[in-house]
Structure formats: structure tokens, C-alpha cells
Amino acid sequence: MPSRRVSRENVLRGAAVAAITAAITLAAACSDEDTVNTVPPPWPTQTTSPDGPPKPPTTTSTTTRPPTPTATVSGTT
């Protein structure tokens, strides 16, 4: 049965894999690439009146009624 000793080549290969994996993980964690497009666009300017029930007109004109005619009947007291 062959010996189960770890060869120097396998140790170096394992260390290289661990170093590369750590470098890639660190680079991905420090990257701001995933946050570049997270700023929302500015809100559009409002060009129409807001939704809701209609409001009464804001004019300040007052309406006056014409005077009511009074009729006098002759011959009555």
C-alpha cells in the first residue's frame, strides 16, 4: 500500500488555491460595481395638478341679487 504522505506539490497547490480564492473574495467584497447603478433617477417635475377632488373656484367676486320689484295695487289701504 502506498504511503499517504502529503507531497510538497500538493501543499503548494492547496496554498495557491486558497490564496486565489481569498483574493477573489476580497476583490468582490470591496468592489463598488454592484452599487454603481443604485442611485435612483431624479423625480420628474409635476406638470399637472395633483389627484383629488375638485376644489371650489378661488375667485373673490361676490354675486349680488337684483332688487325684487315691489308692486303697489291701487285701491287698497
C-alpha positions as CSV (number, residue, x, y, z in Angstrom):
1,M,0.0,0.0,0.0
2,P,1.4,3.4,-1.0
3,S,2.2,5.9,1.7
4,R,-0.4,8.6,2.4
5,R,2.2,11.4,2.9
6,V,1.3,14.8,1.6
7,S,3.7,15.9,-1.1
8,R,5.2,19.3,-1.3
9,E,3.5,19.8,-4.6
10,N,0.0,19.2,-3.1
11,V,0.7,21.6,-0.3
12,L,1.8,24.3,-2.7
13,R,-1.2,23.7,-4.9
14,G,-3.6,23.9,-1.9
15,A,-2.0,27.1,-0.7
16,A,-2.3,28.6,-4.2
17,V,-5.9,27.7,-4.5
18,A,-6.6,29.2,-1.0
19,A,-4.7,32.4,-1.9
20,I,-6.5,32.9,-5.2
21,T,-9.9,32.2,-3.6
22,A,-9.2,34.7,-0.9
23,A,-8.1,37.3,-3.4
24,I,-11.2,36.9,-5.5
25,T,-13.5,37.0,-2.5
26,L,-11.8,40.2,-1.1
27,A,-12.0,41.9,-4.5
28,A,-15.7,41.1,-4.8
29,A,-16.4,42.3,-1.3
30,C,-14.5,45.6,-1.9
31,S,-15.9,46.2,-5.3
32,D,-18.4,49.0,-5.7
33,E,-19.6,47.7,-9.1
34,D,-22.8,46.4,-7.6
35,T,-23.7,49.8,-6.2
36,V,-23.0,52.0,-9.2
37,N,-26.5,52.0,-10.6
38,T,-28.4,52.0,-7.3
39,V,-28.9,55.8,-7.2
40,P,-32.5,56.4,-8.4
41,P,-33.1,58.9,-11.1
42,P,-34.5,62.3,-10.1
43,W,-38.2,62.6,-9.7
44,P,-39.9,64.1,-12.8
45,T,-41.3,67.6,-12.4
46,Q,-45.0,67.8,-11.8
47,T,-46.8,69.2,-14.8
48,T,-50.4,68.5,-13.9
49,S,-52.4,69.2,-10.8
50,P,-52.4,66.5,-8.2
51,D,-55.1,64.0,-8.0
52,G,-58.0,64.5,-5.7
53,P,-61.5,66.0,-5.5
54,P,-62.0,69.3,-7.4
55,K,-61.7,72.4,-5.4
56,P,-64.1,75.4,-5.5
57,P,-63.0,78.3,-7.6
58,T,-60.8,80.8,-5.8
59,T,-62.3,83.9,-7.3
60,T,-63.3,86.6,-4.8
61,S,-66.1,88.1,-6.8
62,T,-69.4,88.4,-4.9
63,T,-72.7,87.9,-6.5
64,T,-75.5,90.4,-5.7
65,R,-79.1,89.8,-6.4
66,P,-81.1,92.4,-8.3
67,P,-83.6,94.1,-6.2
68,T,-87.0,92.5,-6.1
69,P,-89.8,94.6,-7.6
70,T,-92.5,95.8,-5.3
71,A,-95.9,96.3,-6.8
72,T,-98.5,98.5,-5.3
73,V,-102.1,97.8,-6.0
74,S,-104.2,100.9,-6.2
75,G,-107.4,101.0,-4.1
76,T,-106.0,99.1,-1.2
77,T,-105.0,100.5,2.1
